[in-house]
């Protein structure tokens, strides 16, 4: 399937999945984004919108209510609906040039340890960890799949599952990505113990310790720890706050390294923590540059299924004709982190990845692999994603609106196009490392910005907030406490 056809198929299924009121809401929101309706402007009445869009008044009411719940519009008694006056100013990017990381800058481990420990404490409100609360996982469906595997294959409890892993699961993965234009059969996939495990195996297959590996900044601290632990020379590439990793920034990084970058790790679809989505045009250009430079791109697609507009973005691997991209991912953000099943995809490097996986472990859980394969095969995943995307989009809007109204002047937030996390820029004199400590004293966790770069001072006044938490009075109270702590620091 070519790229154009894959994109058309994705858009078709997205339209089929959305209800009439969701499609209308998306149309209205796009018009607001494009400036057709401005902040504070009154929207057409329910009857007028019904006639204009050829839908029922009930559909307009549901669309308006959905947009109101997201904070996009607001209702005024006996007056109608208006475009919300709250605007989301663009983040300022503190760093514009790529740079090598100095060994003395590896000092965030204590902050990361505190963050991870807080995630296990039920008394702590979990803004810090990028892990959805159990409410957002298909727990009952996954439990049924595990139970069915145990009934059908009781001997699986004593089975080692060696690499490359379950054929059935790898076929399911190949089928899913084939619909996105990825030309790879099941034999190109290797299952792993989560996405980080997949990234580590991929890295070890293409680069030796001491060689240059490029990473994004701000970028997920787990990836930064991984690259550091494997002994690579690290080059950080700052992301564009709206476009993510751009071809221009990749070119500058290549020049900075004197042509010595061996591998690039990137999250093109909804990066963590910015939530940026790289355009198809930029993806195509990035893959082309990597082919010219001889750089292997290791793509983490863990957030790819969580786009707000319902159209599944294409991975970089779709634009890859020369096995320049190793596609990695897992379902830890959408199905279950406890399954601990990830994957790496590359026909060229599959055998090397298998060797590294075999050397480091005995494979992954056969029970969890088969349960995941069964769940994907059931067809329930797409229905689950439809609700999940809508929930996350609504929560992002609610948390954004609340942060901008509660926190002091100068606070800014990211404008993610998918996922469930916000990157918050605090006033300049607020150190989020100090904020993390003070918030923990109030039983609230945050992720301080310093851990998202190995050059820690660049993001000292930033923090990451997990929004995959049901909107409630408790959530609003926790945000209020955070806001007061920040005001006191200002």
Phi and psi in degrees as a GROMACS rama.xvg file:
@    title "Ramachandran Plot"
@    xaxis  label "Phi"
@    yaxis  label "Psi"
@TYPE xy
-79.844  171.361  UNK-2
-63.1193  -42.4162  UNK-3
-63.1214  -43.8137  UNK-4
-65.9397  -42.477  UNK-5
-58.7203  -43.1737  UNK-6
-66.6405  -39.7777  UNK-7
-64.0929  -42.828  UNK-8
-61.1184  -44.4055  UNK-9
-57.7901  -46.779  UNK-10
-66.4517  -36.2751  UNK-11
-62.6233  -49.2203  UNK-12
-64.7339  -34.7137  UNK-13
-63.3946  -42.9503  UNK-14
-64.5678  -38.4385  UNK-15
-66.5869  -35.0531  UNK-16
-71.8655  -33.8164  UNK-17
-78.298  140.426  UNK-18
-76.9531  171.618  UNK-19
-61.2666  -43.1464  UNK-20
-69.8879  -31.167  UNK-21
-68.2784  -39.3961  UNK-22
-64.9689  -41.7778  UNK-23
-64.6338  -42.8199  UNK-24
-60.0432  -41.5842  UNK-25
-64.079  -39.0812  UNK-26
-64.9946  -44.25  UNK-27
-64.8592  -43.5177  UNK-28
-63.7603  -38.1215  UNK-29
-65.6037  -38.4743  UNK-30
-63.7532  -38.9421  UNK-31
-65.1731  -43.0584  UNK-32
-62.2127  -35.313  UNK-33
-85.7307  2.32789  UNK-34
85.1533  9.66535  UNK-35
-68.1244  -39.9921  UNK-36
-116.601  130.468  UNK-37
-100.185  163.273  UNK-38
-54.591  130.641  UNK-39
87.4594  -10.5097  UNK-40
-78.9591  142.924  UNK-41
-77.7797  135.484  UNK-42
-83.7053  160.009  UNK-43
-56.7456  150.885  UNK-44
-62.0369  166.725  UNK-45
-59.4106  -43.8543  UNK-46
-66.9351  -41.5436  UNK-47
-65.2037  -43.3703  UNK-48
-65.499  -36.018  UNK-49
-61.2155  -44.9966  UNK-50
-68.2179  -41.9976  UNK-51
-65.7743  -37.3517  UNK-52
-100.632  -0.056983  UNK-53
56.8818  46.8831  UNK-54
-130.223  168.122  UNK-55
-74.0914  154.88  UNK-56
-57.4624  -35.1916  UNK-57
-61.8543  -37.2523  UNK-58
-65.1766  -40.5806  UNK-59
-64.6648  -42.5839  UNK-60
-59.263  -45.5804  UNK-61
-64.8872  -39.8062  UNK-62
-64.7491  -44.7738  UNK-63
-62.5834  -40.8497  UNK-64
-65.4069  -38.06  UNK-65
-63.6771  -44.5501  UNK-66
-68.4485  -33.4232  UNK-67
-66.3861  -39.5205  UNK-68
-65.6804  -25.0138  UNK-69
-89.4578  -5.2536  UNK-70
82.2432  9.28541  UNK-71
-76.9407  -37.6385  UNK-72
-129.044  167.26  UNK-73
-137.382  148.432  UNK-74
-98.8754  139.091  UNK-75
-120.442  131.249  UNK-76
-52.1222  128.429  UNK-77
58.1109  18.1567  UNK-78
-125.574  -30.5645  UNK-79
118.678  -159.051  UNK-80
-109.934  140.526  UNK-81
-129.755  151.484  UNK-82
-65.9535  130.208  UNK-83
-59.2916  143.66  UNK-84
-83.6208  -12.3561  UNK-85
-73.3573  121.985  UNK-86
-109.879  156.375  UNK-87
-110.971  99.0989  UNK-88
-66.9988  150.236  UNK-89
-66.7646  138.258  UNK-90
-62.9219  146.95  UNK-91
-93.5266  136.238  UNK-92
-96.7007  119.608  UNK-93
-75.9618  -9.78887  UNK-94
-141.086  133.423  UNK-95
-121.253  -7.72368  UNK-96
-120.32  142.983  UNK-97
-67.5317  152.811  UNK-98
-156.977  148.894  UNK-99
-75.504  149.071  UNK-100
-92.0678  131.37  UNK-101
-83.9065  142.528  UNK-102
-54.4706  -31.6186  UNK-103
-69.3272  -11.7827  UNK-104
-87.9478  1.05906  UNK-105
-80.7859  80.9504  UNK-106
-137.119  22.2282  UNK-107
-103.166  3.01617  UNK-108
-60.015  -37.6997  UNK-109
-65.2886  -38.2177  UNK-110
-65.4638  -42.1035  UNK-111
-67.1683  -39.716  UNK-112
-62.1537  -44.3544  UNK-113
-62.1689  -40.1234  UNK-114
-62.3688  -47.1056  UNK-115
-69.5615  -35.8457  UNK-116
-65.2012  -39.1296  UNK-117
-63.5646  -29.245  UNK-118
-64.9343  -20.9366  UNK-119
-96.885  -1.31347  UNK-120
-99.2093  111.149  UNK-121
-66.3468  -14.2854  UNK-122
-80.2225  -15.6638  UNK-123
-95.181  129.435  UNK-124
-72.5542  124.457  UNK-125
-89.4061  58.7596  UNK-126
-72.3009  -18.6073  UNK-127
-79.2694  -49.6241  UNK-128
-79.4987  137.172  UNK-129
-84.0399  58.3465  UNK-130
-128.497  120.331  UNK-131
-60.2896  147.796  UNK-132
-66.7405  158.08  UNK-133
-54.11  -23.2351  UNK-134
-56.0967  -25.6205  UNK-135
-99.7463  4.40673  UNK-136
-105.087  150.36  UNK-137
-80.0466  64.1188  UNK-138
-58.2779  -46.9484  UNK-139
-65.3918  -40.6102  UNK-140
-66.19  -41.1911  UNK-141
-65.8525  -41.6658  UNK-142
-61.3319  -39.1621  UNK-143
-64.1807  -39.287  UNK-144
-65.9207  -41.2966  UNK-145
-63.2435  -43.7484  UNK-146
-63.7467  -39.5463  UNK-147
-66.3495  -40.6674  UNK-148
-61.651  -41.6129  UNK-149
-64.5933  -36.4729  UNK-150
-69.5405  -44.5262  UNK-151
-78.4161  -30.9419  UNK-152
-132.232  66.5856  UNK-153
-58.8418  -27.6427  UNK-154
-72.917  -8.70965  UNK-155
-65.1377  -22.0528  UNK-156
-63.5683  -20.5717  UNK-157
-110.463  20.9398  UNK-158
-102.646  132.485  UNK-159
-84.037  135.825  UNK-160
-112.933  98.5682  UNK-161
-80.8398  156.695  UNK-162
-59.0682  145.645  UNK-163
-85.2032  1.10656  UNK-164
102.502  -173.598  UNK-165
-58.4687  124.568  UNK-166
-64.9662  -41.5318  UNK-167
-59.8243  -44.2501  UNK-168
-66.9795  -42.6457  UNK-169
-64.0962  -32.9339  UNK-170
-68.3891  -38.3246  UNK-171
-64.0088  -41.282  UNK-172
-64.2656  -44.6265  UNK-173
-61.7569  -38.2593  UNK-174
-65.9465  -44.2983  UNK-175
-62.3537  -48.1361  UNK-176
-76.849  -23.3826  UNK-177
-61.8371  -35.9214  UNK-178
-65.8057  -15.1372  UNK-179
-101.569  7.7179  UNK-180
89.428  9.2325  UNK-181
-80.8195  121.955  UNK-182
-94.3133  83.0476  UNK-183
-153.553  131.203  UNK-184
-91.316  177.99  UNK-185
-56.015  -33.6203  UNK-186
-65.1654  -16.7255  UNK-187
-83.9844  -9.41331  UNK-188
-100.011  141.736  UNK-189
-128.208  129.02  UNK-190
-85.2333  149.299  UNK-191
-138.25  175.595  UNK-192
-88.1906  64.8691  UNK-193
96.8518  173.696  UNK-194
-70.7414  -39.6164  UNK-195
-62.1253  -39.4433  UNK-196
-60.6727  -42.2933  UNK-197
-62.7954  -43.242  UNK-198
-63.2621  -40.1409  UNK-199
-64.6494  -42.7585  UNK-200
-65.2911  -40.5123  UNK-201
-63.8542  -44.7578  UNK-202
-59.8476  -46.7011  UNK-203
-63.4851  -23.8331  UNK-204
-80.9878  -18.0557  UNK-205
-121.789  -13.8173  UNK-206
-140.68  143.48  UNK-207
-96.7236  152.27  UNK-208
-51.5396  137.547  UNK-209
97.1948  -17.9863  UNK-210
-80.9727  164.686  UNK-211
-85.6763  126.152  UNK-212
-120.882  127.585  UNK-213
-92.2909  138.417  UNK-214
-131.256  163.027  UNK-215
-88.336  151.846  UNK-216
-140.304  131.218  UNK-217
-69.5068  140.501  UNK-218
-139.211  162.04  UNK-219
-57.5102  127.81  UNK-220
-65.1691  -26.3629  UNK-221
-64.2327  -36.5993  UNK-222
-69.0301  -42.0951  UNK-223
-62.2674  -42.5604  UNK-224
-63.127  -40.8813  UNK-225
-59.7678  -51.4068  UNK-226
-63.25  -40.8002  UNK-227
-62.6556  -44.8839  UNK-228
-65.8104  -26.2199  UNK-229
-85.9554  -1.11226  UNK-230
83.5545  26.9837  UNK-231
-89.9239  157.696  UNK-232
-83.6099  124.994  UNK-233
-106.403  129.677  UNK-234
-117.24  119.125  UNK-235
-90.6942  133.313  UNK-236
-112.666  115.477  UNK-237
-68.2602  137.778  UNK-238
-84.5706  150.98  UNK-239
-75.7498  135.331  UNK-240
-63.7289  -19.7668  UNK-241
-112.239  -37.6198  UNK-242
-100.22  -10.2911  UNK-243
76.6107  -139.557  UNK-244
-78.6052  120.788  UNK-245
-105.285  154.795  UNK-246
-56.7541  -37.6748  UNK-247
-61.9529  -42.9234  UNK-248
-70.1544  -33.8348  UNK-249
-66.0894  -41.6816  UNK-250
-60.9312  -43.2693  UNK-251
-63.5629  -36.956  UNK-252
-67.0815  -39.1843  UNK-253
-60.675  -43.5869  UNK-254
-65.8661  -40.9871  UNK-255
-60.1565  -35.2362  UNK-256
-83.7894  -1.53915  UNK-257
58.1908  37.8297  UNK-258
73.4747  27.8258  UNK-259
-111.79  8.25756  UNK-260
-68.0734  126.272  UNK-261
-94.221  -37.8176  UNK-262
-146.913  153.344  UNK-263
-126.497  126.277  UNK-264
-101.517  127.059  UNK-265
-143.666  150.128  UNK-266
-116.058  90.4358  UNK-267
-73.9774  -31.0612  UNK-268
-103.819  98.9624  UNK-269
65.5869  70.4586  UNK-270
-61.0336  155.81  UNK-271
-110.152  113.148  UNK-272
-107.535  -2.47687  UNK-273
-75.5662  -30.2031  UNK-274
78.0616  17.5886  UNK-275
-74.6182  151.731  UNK-276
-119.701  118.917  UNK-277
-73.7811  132.609  UNK-278
-67.3964  158.764  UNK-279
-60.073  -37.6477  UNK-280
-62.2039  -45.1693  UNK-281
-69.3671  -36.2488  UNK-282
-60.3839  -46.0869  UNK-283
-61.2973  -41.7942  UNK-284
-68.3439  -38.7835  UNK-285
-63.0985  -43.7341  UNK-286
-65.5157  -39.6286  UNK-287
-63.7013  -43.0013  UNK-288
-63.4956  -42.7657  UNK-289
-61.5396  -38.7381  UNK-290
-63.3371  -42.7693  UNK-291
-65.966  -38.9135  UNK-292
-84.2247  -13.6552  UNK-293
76.184  27.4374  UNK-294
-96.7731  133.43  UNK-295
-89.4432  124.736  UNK-296
-89.7424  126.928  UNK-297
-107.663  108.982  UNK-298
-99.5432  124.449  UNK-299
-97.991  110.534  UNK-300
-106.706  29.8877  UNK-301
-65.5326  -25.1671  UNK-302
-102.093  2.71596  UNK-303
-57.7374  -29.6245  UNK-304
-81.5476  -0.214194  UNK-305
-110.162  31.3788  UNK-306
-73.7005  143.71  UNK-307
-73.9081  -29.5486  UNK-308
-84.981  2.54391  UNK-309
82.9645  -11.1418  UNK-310
-94.4867  116.91  UNK-311
-67.6912  115.624  UNK-312
-66.0091  148.139  UNK-313
-74.6198  141.122  UNK-314
-77.0381  164.01  UNK-315
-56.8693  -33.0278  UNK-316
-58.626  -26.6802  UNK-317
-60.6128  -32.778  UNK-318
-94.3997  11.646  UNK-319
-100.929  114.793  UNK-320
-105.85  -1.4509  UNK-321
-132.385  20.4356  UNK-322
54.9502  40.8973  UNK-323
-80.6837  -20.5789  UNK-324
-112.359  130.657  UNK-325
-102.395  114.658  UNK-326
-87.2628  125.147  UNK-327
-126.618  158.585  UNK-328
175.302  -173.604  UNK-329
-164.211  -178.905  UNK-330
-114.052  25.496  UNK-331
-69.2765  -21.6512  UNK-332
-96.5213  -7.9284  UNK-333
-127.144  -29.824  UNK-334
-113.551  -57.329  UNK-335
-173.648  128.867  UNK-336
-74.6534  -23.033  UNK-337
-72.0781  -18.643  UNK-338
-65.5026  -31.4901  UNK-339
52.7566  49.4644  UNK-340
-124.05  122.123  UNK-341
-126.907  -168.585  UNK-342
-160.028  154.371  UNK-343
-130.635  139.473  UNK-344
-128.097  118.366  UNK-345
-170.779  118.059  UNK-346
-62.3641  -40.7557  UNK-347
-67.9655  -39.7161  UNK-348
-106.712  3.07024  UNK-349
-56.7289  -43.5559  UNK-350
-66.101  -36.9994  UNK-351
-68.0331  -40.0918  UNK-352
-63.538  -40.1927  UNK-353
-60.9805  -43.1529  UNK-354
-61.5511  -44.1618  UNK-355
-67.9515  -38.3192  UNK-356
-65.4968  -42.9708  UNK-357
-63.3725  -37.5898  UNK-358
-70.4065  -28.2973  UNK-359
-98.3519  -22.4606  UNK-360
-160.42  174.926  UNK-361
-93.0963  15.4789  UNK-362
109.337  -153.56  UNK-363
-120.411  175.947  UNK-364
-68.413  120.429  UNK-365
-62.5682  -39.4407  UNK-366
-61.3797  -46.7773  UNK-367
-70.8276  -37.559  UNK-368
-58.9037  -48.6401  UNK-369
-68.3075  -35.0259  UNK-370
-65.6258  -42.007  UNK-371
-64.3812  -43.6841  UNK-372
-59.604  -41.2285  UNK-373
-65.0613  -41.5782  UNK-374
-65.177  -44.7357  UNK-375
-62.9378  -37.5702  UNK-376
-70.477  -26.2056  UNK-377
-66.7672  -22.2012  UNK-378
87.2102  -0.568183  UNK-379
-76.4933  -18.5058  UNK-380
-63.3325  -42.9963  UNK-381
-64.7786  -38.3351  UNK-382
-65.5011  -40.1593  UNK-383
-62.5743  -42.7488  UNK-384
-63.5764  -37.2507  UNK-385
-57.7785  -46.6879  UNK-386
-69.7988  -40.3798  UNK-387
-61.4294  -45.47  UNK-388
-60.8473  -44.1533  UNK-389
-63.5602  -42.9883  UNK-390
-62.1635  -44.9594  UNK-391
-66.5071  -39.3674  UNK-392
-62.8977  -42.2601  UNK-393
-64.3789  -44.1566  UNK-394
-65.1816  -41.7128  UNK-395
-58.2862  -43.6083  UNK-396
-65.2664  -41.8867  UNK-397
-66.2945  -44.9504  UNK-398
-68.2151  -37.5237  UNK-399
-59.8873  -50.2434  UNK-400
-60.5908  -42.18  UNK-401
-68.0615  -42.7807  UNK-402
-62.0709  -45.309  UNK-403
-67.8167  -26.3866  UNK-404
-87.4258  -29.6385  UNK-405
-91.639  -36.941  UNK-406
-81.3852  159.257  UNK-407
-66.1843  162.388  UNK-408
-55.1392  140.124  UNK-409
101.657  -10.972  UNK-410
-75.303  135.772  UNK-411
-133.293  156.786  UNK-412
-132.629  156.989  UNK-413
-69.7256  167.766  UNK-414
-123.722  71.6741  UNK-415
-66.0996  148.205  UNK-416
-99.8445  0.570139  UNK-417
-172.566  174.3  UNK-418
84.4766  -159.499  UNK-419
-145.833  22.2645  UNK-420
-124.308  148.717  UNK-421
-116.733  139.795  UNK-422
-103.131  114.529  UNK-423
-108.239  126.198  UNK-424
-98.2911  116.111  UNK-425
-91.826  165.528  UNK-426
-51.9986  147.646  UNK-427
-56.5242  -33.0759  UNK-428
-87.0077  8.05317  UNK-429
-96.37  118.802  UNK-430
-93.8105  114.757  UNK-431
-69.1521  -16.0047  UNK-432
-68.6382  -41.1203  UNK-433
-68.4757  -40.146  UNK-434
-60.8733  -40.0843  UNK-435
-57.8907  -46.0998  UNK-436
-64.5643  -43.4574  UNK-437
-69.9243  -36.2388  UNK-438
-66.721  -39.2791  UNK-439
-62.5458  -32.1042  UNK-440
-64.0935  -23.9092  UNK-441
-98.9579  12.4075  UNK-442
62.3498  42.2196  UNK-443
-131.927  131.739  UNK-444
-104.859  145.116  UNK-445
-135.375  165.353  UNK-446
-106.116  109.183  UNK-447
-66.7549  143.864  UNK-448
-60.5499  -26.9572  UNK-449
-59.4881  -27.8606  UNK-450
-79.7459  -4.49216  UNK-451
-97.242  12.1179  UNK-452
-153.051  144.752  UNK-453
-81.0835  -9.27987  UNK-454
-101.259  81.4733  UNK-455
-59.1481  -31.511  UNK-456
-70.3434  -17.453  UNK-457
-64.4063  -29.2598  UNK-458
-124.272  31.2367  UNK-459
-62.1261  -29.6741  UNK-460
-100.075  20.7713  UNK-461
-114.795  158.823  UNK-462
-147.926  157.072  UNK-463
-107.492  136.897  UNK-464
-119.209  130.26  UNK-465
-82.8569  122.736  UNK-466
-104.761  2.88722  UNK-467
-82.9889  54.6987  UNK-468
-133.632  125.655  UNK-469
-52.6217  137.461  UNK-470
-72.1621  120.989  UNK-471
-152.873  173.003  UNK-472
-62.9238  -32.6895  UNK-473
-66.0771  -42.3712  UNK-474
-64.4164  -42.3305  UNK-475
-64.9053  -39.1551  UNK-476
-63.9616  -42.9007  UNK-477
-62.5958  -41.023  UNK-478
-63.6739  -39.0481  UNK-479
-62.6314  -40.0469  UNK-480
-64.2203  -44.64  UNK-481
-59.1209  -44.8257  UNK-482
-60.9546  -40.8572  UNK-483
-64.9689  -40.4688  UNK-484
-61.1081  -41.4297  UNK-485
-66.414  -42.8516  UNK-486
-60.8072  -39.7171  UNK-487
-64.8996  -34.6203  UNK-488
-72.7575  -31.9437  UNK-489
